Structure formats: C-alpha cells, structure tokens
Amino acid sequence: MILDDYKVVLYHNQPEGWVAEIPAIPGCYALMATKEDALAEIERVFEMIAAEYRDKGVPLPVDTTEIAHA
C-alpha cells in the first residue's frame, strides 16, 4: 500500500500548530507549526512506518476510515 491508499486527517492543534494523521495506522501522525509542514512530515512518517511493516513481513492495515461531515 502507498500513502494515496489512506485518508489523511488534518486539524489545528491548540494553542499552535497543526496535526496530520492517518487514523488507520497506529502512531502515524505529525505535529508541526504549519499545515504544509504537517503534510510534508506525515509523508516521511508514513514511509518510516511502512518500512517497519515491510521489515517485519506484515502488511499495512487497510484504511476503513470514514469521514463524517456535520
């Protein structure tokens, strides 16, 4: 699986900063000062976690995340 197979959730963190996370993968998140930096960092975090899964011979979780709109 690749990053495009996953939903990335981006939200403002109080008091400052932004969080980008992939809810389907435990521990896959990035906290940065700007939206752009958070999105760039989540790509690096995803690749690092994906490499760990590959090294263990375990497939990444399938993304079953549903996004609800209020």
Summary of the structure (lengths in Angstrom):
residues: 70
radius of gyration: 12.6
end to end distance: 29.7
largest distance: 40.0
contacts: 162
relative contact order: 0.23
helix: 36%
strand: 17%
